[in-house]
Amino acid sequence: MGPEETLQALSASVAAGAQVLELDVHGSADGVPVCIHDDTLDRTTSGTGPVSALPLAQLQALDAGHHDPDWRGRGARIPTLAEVLAAFPDMPFVLEIKQTEPPITDTVLEVIAGAGATERVIVASFDADVLAAVRAAPDGPVTSFAAGEVVDFLWIDDDDPWRAPAPFMQIPPSFAGMDLVSPDLLARAERLGVGVQVWTITDEDEMRALVERGVHGIMTPDPATLARVLGGGEPPR
């Protein structure tokens, strides 16, 4: 598929049938939002140290395929968020803001608005303050649940005066031995108008089981298999 979170990998995902692209966002030393999963460079690039320690020019000079023999030296690099949104103007996105210090939320929102992408972006974060800032922004994108809001959702009673804080939640299939994607949870989510997106699924049988249960989205590094599950045949070419 290509080195993770590069334009090459995203293009391959779309070609394999991905319906939504999920990315993680950090900031360069000069404040430019870039797409990379880790907060350090070591695992996925030819660089070392924190992403936020280098300016954009130095980040984009790194080889994002360095650790993959099939991609080393073939021009894969860390893309900016603006580049990604421009390269896929019709695709919906889930953007997880990973960096909290220094904060990058306002800049990320400016990039999303500048790309005209507000209506096709869900902003996610494990940090409740980041999501609060997104929700407070005038005409900003929708968000997913914060981790604490997911916990609250798991334990509410049907007669509780509870209102969904966001239209989407993103959860693993299980946690600490608890089946999170249960029929009861999905029924409650449906009743309250909350979309349930499940991460990160690689097994085809598990994908099929989740689709049959009625989840609203599956996050996977294998979009071709998911496309086959959803379409009942071969993925589009």
C-alpha positions as CSV (number, residue, x, y, z in Angstrom):
1,M,0.0,0.0,0.0
2,G,2.9,2.3,0.5
3,P,4.6,3.9,3.6
4,E,1.9,4.7,6.1
5,E,0.2,8.2,5.9
6,T,2.0,9.2,2.8
7,L,0.3,10.3,-0.4
8,Q,1.4,7.0,-2.0
9,A,-0.3,5.0,0.6
10,L,-3.5,7.1,0.6
11,S,-3.7,6.9,-3.2
12,A,-3.4,3.1,-3.0
13,S,-6.1,3.0,-0.3
14,V,-8.5,4.9,-2.4
15,A,-7.8,2.6,-5.4
16,A,-8.4,-0.4,-3.2
17,G,-11.8,0.9,-2.2
18,A,-11.4,3.0,0.9
19,Q,-14.5,5.2,1.5
20,V,-12.9,7.3,4.3
21,L,-9.3,8.2,5.0
22,E,-8.0,8.3,8.5
23,L,-4.9,10.3,9.4
24,D,-3.0,11.5,12.5
25,V,-1.8,15.1,12.7
26,H,1.2,16.6,14.4
27,G,2.9,20.0,13.9
28,S,6.3,20.9,12.6
29,A,8.6,23.3,14.5
30,D,7.3,26.1,12.3
31,G,3.7,25.3,13.0
32,V,2.6,23.5,9.9
33,P,0.2,20.5,10.4
34,V,1.7,17.3,9.0
35,C,0.3,13.8,8.7
36,I,2.3,11.2,10.6
37,H,1.2,8.6,13.2
38,D,3.9,8.8,15.8
39,D,5.1,11.9,17.7
40,T,8.7,10.8,16.8
41,L,10.3,10.2,13.4
42,D,12.3,7.1,14.2
43,R,9.8,4.3,13.3
44,T,8.6,5.5,9.9
45,T,11.2,7.8,8.5
46,S,15.0,8.3,8.0
47,G,14.9,10.9,10.8
48,T,15.1,10.7,14.6
49,G,13.6,12.7,17.4
50,P,10.3,14.5,17.8
51,V,8.3,15.6,14.8
52,S,7.7,19.0,16.4
53,A,11.5,19.6,16.7
54,L,12.0,20.1,12.9
55,P,10.7,22.7,10.5
56,L,8.6,21.6,7.6
57,A,11.5,21.8,5.1
58,Q,13.6,19.4,7.1
59,L,10.7,17.0,7.7
60,Q,9.9,16.8,4.1
61,A,13.5,16.1,3.2
62,L,13.3,12.8,5.2
63,D,12.6,9.5,3.5
64,A,9.2,8.2,4.7
65,G,9.9,4.9,3.1
66,H,13.3,4.4,4.7
67,H,12.3,1.3,6.7
68,D,10.5,-0.4,3.9
69,P,12.9,-2.0,1.3
70,D,10.2,-1.7,-1.4
71,W,9.9,2.1,-0.8
72,R,13.3,3.3,0.4
73,G,14.6,6.1,-1.8
74,R,11.4,6.3,-3.9
75,G,10.3,9.8,-2.9
76,A,7.8,9.0,-0.1
77,R,7.7,11.9,2.3
78,I,5.7,13.3,5.2
79,P,2.8,15.2,3.7
80,T,1.3,18.3,5.1
81,L,-2.4,18.2,6.0
82,A,-3.1,20.9,3.3
83,E,-1.4,18.7,0.7
84,V,-3.5,15.7,1.7
85,L,-6.8,17.6,1.6
86,A,-6.0,19.0,-1.8
87,A,-4.9,15.7,-3.2
88,F,-8.2,14.0,-2.3
89,P,-10.8,16.7,-2.7
90,D,-13.8,14.4,-2.7
91,M,-12.8,12.0,0.1
92,P,-14.2,12.2,3.7
93,F,-11.5,12.2,6.4
94,V,-11.1,11.3,10.1
95,L,-8.3,13.5,11.4
96,E,-6.9,12.6,14.8
97,I,-5.1,15.6,16.4
98,K,-2.3,13.8,18.3
99,Q,-0.2,16.8,19.4
100,T,-1.3,18.8,22.4
101,E,1.9,20.7,23.2
102,P,2.5,23.1,21.6
103,P,-1.2,23.2,20.7
104,I,-2.0,23.0,17.0
105,T,-5.8,22.8,17.0
106,D,-6.5,26.3,15.8
107,T,-4.0,25.9,12.9
108,V,-5.5,22.5,11.9
109,L,-9.0,24.2,11.8
110,E,-7.6,27.0,9.6
111,V,-6.2,24.4,7.2
112,I,-9.4,22.5,7.1
113,A,-11.4,25.6,6.4
114,G,-8.9,26.9,3.9
115,A,-9.3,23.6,1.9
116,G,-13.1,23.9,2.0
117,A,-13.1,20.5,3.8
118,T,-15.1,21.3,6.9
119,E,-18.1,19.3,5.8
120,R,-16.1,16.1,5.0
121,V,-13.9,16.0,8.1
122,I,-14.4,14.4,11.5
123,V,-11.9,15.5,14.1
124,A,-10.8,13.0,16.7
125,S,-8.5,13.2,19.7
126,F,-7.9,11.3,22.9
127,D,-7.5,14.8,24.5
128,A,-10.9,16.3,25.7
129,D,-9.5,19.8,25.6
130,V,-8.7,19.5,21.9
131,L,-12.2,18.3,21.1
132,A,-13.7,21.1,23.3
133,A,-11.7,23.6,21.2
134,V,-12.9,22.2,17.9
135,R,-16.5,22.2,19.2
136,A,-16.2,25.8,20.3
137,A,-15.0,27.0,16.9
138,P,-17.7,28.8,14.8
139,D,-18.7,26.7,11.8
140,G,-16.0,24.0,12.6
141,P,-16.1,20.4,11.7
142,V,-17.8,17.7,13.7
143,T,-15.9,15.6,16.2
144,S,-15.9,12.1,17.6
145,F,-16.4,11.4,21.3
146,A,-13.6,11.9,23.8
147,A,-12.5,8.9,25.7
148,G,-14.4,9.9,28.8
149,E,-17.5,10.5,26.8
150,V,-17.3,6.9,25.5
151,V,-17.1,5.7,29.1
152,D,-20.2,7.8,30.0
153,F,-22.0,6.3,27.1
154,L,-21.3,2.8,28.1
155,W,-22.9,3.3,31.5
156,I,-25.9,5.5,30.9
157,D,-29.4,4.1,31.6
158,D,-32.0,4.3,28.9
159,D,-34.0,6.8,31.0
160,D,-31.0,9.1,31.7
161,P,-31.4,12.7,30.4
162,W,-28.3,12.3,28.3
163,R,-27.5,14.1,25.0
164,A,-24.8,12.9,22.6
165,P,-21.8,15.3,22.7
166,A,-20.8,14.4,19.1
167,P,-22.3,12.4,16.2
168,F,-19.6,9.8,16.1
169,M,-17.6,7.6,18.5
170,Q,-14.6,5.6,17.6
171,I,-13.9,2.5,19.7
172,P,-11.9,-0.8,19.7
173,P,-14.0,-4.0,19.5
174,S,-13.2,-4.8,23.1
175,F,-11.5,-3.3,26.1
176,A,-10.3,-5.1,29.3
177,G,-12.3,-8.1,28.4
178,M,-15.5,-6.2,27.7
179,D,-17.2,-6.5,24.3
180,L,-17.7,-2.8,23.4
181,V,-19.5,-3.4,20.1
182,S,-22.4,-5.3,21.6
183,P,-26.0,-5.4,20.2
184,D,-27.1,-3.2,23.2
185,L,-24.5,-0.6,22.5
186,L,-25.3,-0.4,18.8
187,A,-29.0,-0.3,19.5
188,R,-28.5,2.6,22.0
189,A,-26.3,4.4,19.5
190,E,-28.8,4.0,16.8
191,R,-31.6,5.4,19.0
192,L,-29.5,8.4,19.9
193,G,-28.2,9.1,16.4
194,V,-24.5,8.2,17.1
195,G,-22.4,6.6,14.5
196,V,-20.1,3.8,15.8
197,Q,-16.7,3.4,14.1
198,V,-14.5,0.5,15.1
199,W,-10.7,0.4,15.0
200,T,-8.3,-1.2,14.0
201,I,-9.6,-4.4,12.2
202,T,-7.4,-6.6,10.0
203,D,-9.2,-9.9,10.1
204,E,-11.8,-10.5,7.3
205,D,-14.1,-12.6,9.5
206,E,-14.1,-10.0,12.2
207,M,-14.9,-7.4,9.5
208,R,-17.9,-9.5,8.4
209,A,-19.1,-9.9,11.9
210,L,-18.9,-6.2,12.6
211,V,-20.7,-5.4,9.4
212,E,-23.5,-7.9,10.3
213,R,-23.8,-6.3,13.7
214,G,-24.4,-2.9,12.1
215,V,-21.4,-0.8,12.8
216,H,-21.2,2.4,10.9
217,G,-17.5,2.3,10.0
218,I,-14.4,0.1,10.2
219,M,-10.9,1.5,10.4
220,T,-8.3,-0.9,8.8
221,P,-4.9,-0.8,7.1
222,D,-6.4,-3.3,4.6
223,P,-9.1,-1.4,2.6
224,A,-9.1,-4.0,-0.2
225,T,-10.3,-6.7,2.1
226,L,-12.9,-4.4,3.7
227,A,-14.1,-3.4,0.2
228,R,-14.5,-7.1,-0.6
229,V,-16.5,-7.6,2.6
230,L,-18.8,-4.7,1.9
231,G,-19.2,-5.4,-1.8
232,G,-19.4,-9.1,-1.7
233,G,-16.8,-9.5,-4.4
234,E,-13.5,-8.2,-5.6
235,P,-12.4,-4.6,-4.7
236,P,-12.6,-1.9,-7.3
237,R,-9.5,-1.5,-9.5
